Amino acid sequence: MTDIYTEKGWDKEWLTGQVMSILNFYYPNCMDRKNGGYLHTFKEDGSVLKEENKHLVGTSRFIYLFSTGALLGGPAWCKEAAAKGLDFLCGHHLDKKHGGFYLELIGQIPTNKEKYMYGHAFAFLAAIMAQKAGIDDAKHLASSIFNEIERHFWDRDYGLYKDHYSENWGALSPYRGQNANMHMCEALIAAYETTRQQKFLDRAVLLARNVTLGLAAQSGGMIWEHFDKDWRIDWSYNKGNTKDEMRPYGFIPGHSIEWSKLLLLLERHLPQDWMLPRALELYREGMNRGWDKQFGGFFYSLDPNKQPIDHDKNYWVVAEALASSALFARRTGQAEFKEWYGSVLDYASKNFIDHEHGGWYKLLNRENQKYSNTKSRAPKTDYHPAAAFYEILKTL
């Protein structure tokens, strides 16, 4: 067992401090005084690269981050910064003519006007967390976003969410993907925990069942990323492009691990016999196939034969492994998960966490070396590690 696990891994003050370190890395430099909302691009030391690109997912993740800070008793500026993000979300990401949110902007000018389920899932999560933090008007916004998602994206025939539309909702892409559904499941769980409305929990369970049992059955149990309009696997979509933020090619071990976490959260609220066994299968496959036994960390992507094709180490996979390992340790008490938690936390501390400036590095090569001194670009915001530490704190 590693020292950092035994000394710090379950310490509330240390875990809260990790979230606050992330917040302090970004704030106040992330506040865009010119355009509103947030700046997204930061060097290693926290200085800002003067880029005005905005991303719906990044804006939403910043709102989540600052709302979490407020919920953990952070400074008053946490709530203020989250509120300013909501203002920008509604003032500039929102399409006031057709409804829904633009995906990307430069300053205040939309550059990608298509409507993506992935982005809307994060907008819903942001509004829900802001509501939980007691931010004015967030409750109404969360309800409005959910209704818009239901109106356009919900596919009643398959019990899953469609992927993206044109600006005016007139043209629907034939592409379908699991990633947007996974993050909507996450948002729905947060919505249930905030409101206690059963409809959110029931929908989250339906999504989880349809992805982790239904879609996964097409690929032997591990979850493939890409599907056609009838939810049949598309093995060739984005082939070779493992770096796509929303649609990476391959089996993504981090997504198996992330789904295992979501199943544990669902089991906490609405236990069903299939949830824990399926969570264990996904966790063990993601951890065992993903973990790099030579250098530590997780391979990012596996080919259809489940062999590594992208050996880089991505910050969010490590964060999800922390959360899942901790939740399994709390749920079962078994040494397997305590040891994984200790190992992954030790690895994160040595390679991803910047103990000098705060925040996490985004991407390392297989040997755990940085590619550049740019620590964060849209839509990173260190939402994954902040969310991981927050979920761990909720179990203590």
N, C-alpha and C positions, 0 to 999 in steps of 0.2 A: 504494500500500500504506500502511495507516495505521500510525502510530508504535506504537500499543499492540500491533499484531500483530508487527511486527519486533522490538520490545524484550521483550515479555512473553508473547506468545501460545504459545510453545513452551517457556517456562522452567518447569522442574519446581518450583522453589521458589515462584514466583509462583502457579502453578496450585494447588499444595498450600495455599498461603496463602489462596486464595479459598475452599476448602472449610473451612479452619479459621475463617475470618471468619464463615461461616454458622453453624458450630457455636457459636462464641462469642456470636453474637447470641442464640441460643436458650438456651444453658446458662449458669447453672443455673436461670434463671427458669422454664423449661419443666417442671421437675420438680414434679409435683403431690404435695406432702407430705401432703395430707389424704386423697386418694382413691387414690393410687398412679398409675402411668403418667405421662402428660404433660398439661400445659395447652397449649391450641392457639391462643389468641387474643392477639395482640401488637400494640401500638402501634408507630409508626415508630421510637421510641427503644429498643425492646426491653422496655418495661414491659408488664406483663400486664393484660389486661382480665379481670376476675374472672368468667369464664364457665366452667362445669364440663362443657360439652358435649365428648363424646369421639366420635371417628370411627375405625372400623376401619382405613380407609386412612391417616388421619393417624397413628395409633399405629404402624402398620406402617412408614410412611415415616420416622418418628423413629427407629425401630429400625435401619432401613437407614442413616440419616444417621450415627448414632453408631457403628455397625459400620464404616462407611466411614472415619470418623475414626480408629478403632482400627487399621484396616488401613494407614492412611497414617502411622502412628507418632504419633498424637495423644496427648494426656494420658490418664492412667489412668482419668479419669472418663468417657471415651468408652465404654469397655467396660462400666463400671459402669452408665452410663445406658441402654445398650442392654439389659443384663440386666434392669433394672427394667422396661423396656418389655415384654420377653418375659413377665415375671411378671404384668403387668397383662393382657396379651393372653390368657394361659392362665387367669388368675384371674377375669376379668370379661367380656371379649369372648366367651370360649368358652361355648357352650351345653352345659352338662354333662349335660343330659337327652337332647337330640336330636343332639348333635354339630354341628360347624360353628361359625361366629362370628357374633355379633350385629353389625349394621352401626353402630348409634349408641347411645350411652349419655349420661345426665346423671349425672355423678359415677360411681357404680358400678351405676346402675340402667338396664337396657336400655330404650330408647325406640323402636327399630326392630329387631324381632327377625327380620326376613326375612333370607334367606341369599343374598348376592350374589356372583356369580363375580368381579366386579371387586375386591371387598374380599378375597376369598380368594386371588386372584392376588397381591395385595400382602402378605398375611400369609405366603404361601409365600416370596416374595422376601425379606421381613424375616428369616424363620427361616434361609434359605439364607445370607444375608449375615452373620447372627450366627454361624452355623456356621463360615463362612470366617474370621471374626474370632476363633474359638476360645472362644466363650461356651458355658458348660456347658449341657447338655440341648438345645441348639439343633438338633443333628443328629437326635435322636429326634423333636423337634417338626416339623422340616421334612418328615421322612418321613411323619409322621402327617397333616400338612396335605395333602400330595400325594395320599395314599391317599383322604382324604375328598373331595378335588376329583374324583378319578377315579371314585369311587363314585357321586357325584350329578350332576356337571356334564358329564362327557364324553359327547359325542354321537357314538357310533361310526359311525352311518350317514352323517354329514356331515363327520366329521373336524374338528369344532370344538366349542367349549364353549358350553353353554346358559347362560342369563343369571341367573335368580334364582327362588328357591322361597319358600314360606311357612316359618314357624318350624319346623314338624315335618317338612319336606320333602314334605308331602302334596300341595301344589298347585304346579305348575310354570307360570310365566308363559309366554305364547306369544311374548313379545318375544325377539328375538335381536339381538346387537350385536357389532360388530367391536372395540370399545374394550377389553372384558374379555379378548378373545383376544389382542390386541396386548400387553397387560401380562402375560398368562400366558406369551406367547412370550419376553418379556424375562426373566421369572422362570426359565423353563426354561433359557435360555442361561446365566444366573448359576448355576443348579443344575449344569449340565454343567461349567462352569469350576471349580466348587468340588469336585465329586465325581468328575468324569470318567466318570460313568455314561452310556453311550451312549443309553439310553432317553430321557433328557432332551433330548439334541441331536436325536434322530430326531423326537421329538414337536414340538420347536420348528420344525424344517424343515417338517414337515407343516402346522402352523398357518400358517406364513409363505406357503407355496405356496397353501393354500386361501383365504387372505384376499387376498394381493397379486396372485394370478393368477386364482383362481376367483371370489371375490366381486366383485373389481374389474372383471371382464369384464362384469358386469351394468350398469356405469355408465361405460363407455368408458375405463377404465384408472385413473381416480382412485377412491379408496375412499370409498363412502358409509357412513354410520354405522349405519343402522337396517334391520332385516330382520324378516320374520315367522317363524313356527315352522318353515317349510320353507326358510328362508334365501333368500327372495325379497325384493328391495328394497321397503321401505316408505317411499315418498317423503313421506308426510304425518306420520309419527310425530314428535311434539314440534315440529311446524312452528312456526317463529318463536322457539322457546326455545333460543337459542344459548348460554345461560349455564349449562345443566345440567352439573354436574360430570362425571357419568358418561355422559350421553347428549345431547350437544349436537347441535342441528339443523344440517344442511348438510354440505358437503364441508369438512373441517377441514384446511387446509394443514399445520398442525403435525403431524397424524397421518401425512400422506404423508411428511413429512421424518423423523418418528420411525421409521416402517417402513423407510425407506431405511437408517437407522442399524442397525436390527436385521438387515437383510439383509447388510450388510457384516460384522457380527459373526458371522453364520452362515457366510458365505463364508470367513472366517478359519479356522473349525473344520472345515467340511465343504463345500468348494467344489463348486458345481454351475454348469453353463454359464449358466443363466437368472438367477442371483442378481445379478451385477454389472450387467447391462443393465437388469434390472427396478429395482434400487436407483437407478440413474441416472435412469430415467424418473420415478420417484416423487419423487426429490430435486428434479429440475429443475422438475417441475410445481408442487410445493409451494413452492419458493423463488420461482419466476418469477410464479406467480399470487398468491402470498401477500404478497410484498414490496410495501410502500407506497413508491412511487418519490418521492412528495412529502415525506413526513414520516419515512420510515424505519420499521423494524419490520414486523410481519406482521399483515395483516387476519386476524381470528380465524376467520371462517366465510364460506363462499361458497354461493350458492344452486345449485339443480340446473343452471343454465346457467353456473356457475362465475364468477358475478359477486359481488363483496363485499356481504354483508348485515350483517356485524358488523365495524365498523372499529376496535374496541378492540384494544389491544396487550396480550397476556397473557404473563407472565413465562416460562411453561414452553415456549412455542413458540420463543422466543429461545434458551432453553437447549438445546432439541433441535437447533435450527439450528447452534448452536456445535458440538455433538458431531458431527453428521453432516458438516458442512463439514470439520472437523478430520480425521475418519476418512477421508473421500474424499481429502483432501490427502495423508495418509500412504499411502493405498492406491495412488493414481495418480501423485502428484507434479505434477499439473497445476495451472497458474496459476489456472484458473477457481475451484478450491476454496480455494486459499490466499487469493485475493482476497475470496471470500465470507466466509471465516473472519475475516479482518481487519476487514471491514466490519461483520459482525454483532457481533464482540467490541467494536469501537469503539462501536457503537450501544448495546450492553448496558452498557458502562462509563459512558456519558453519561446513560443514561435509567433503567436498572433496578437497577444495583448501588448500594447505599448505602455509600459509602466512609467515612462518618462512624460509623455505628452497626453496620454489617454487615448481611448479608441482602440479599434482593432485594424490590423492590416487586412487588406481584402484578398489578395491572391499571392501565393507562394509557388515556386516550382517544386518539383518532387523532392529536392534536397532541402526544402524549407527556406529558400532564399527569395528575397523580394525582387519583383520585376522592376519596380520604380519607386520613387519617393512620393508619388501621389497616393495618398491613403484612401481617399473616398471620392467617388463620382456618382452621379445620379444612376440608379435610385438607392444607393447603399444605406446610408444613414446609421449603420450599426444597429438596425432594428432587430436583427436575429439574436445577437448576444444579449441585448437589453431584454428582449422578450423571454429568452431562456432563463436569465437570472430572475426575472419577475415570476415565471412559472415555478421555479424552484422555491423561491421565497413563499409562495402561496401554500406550499406543502408543509411548511415549518410552523 
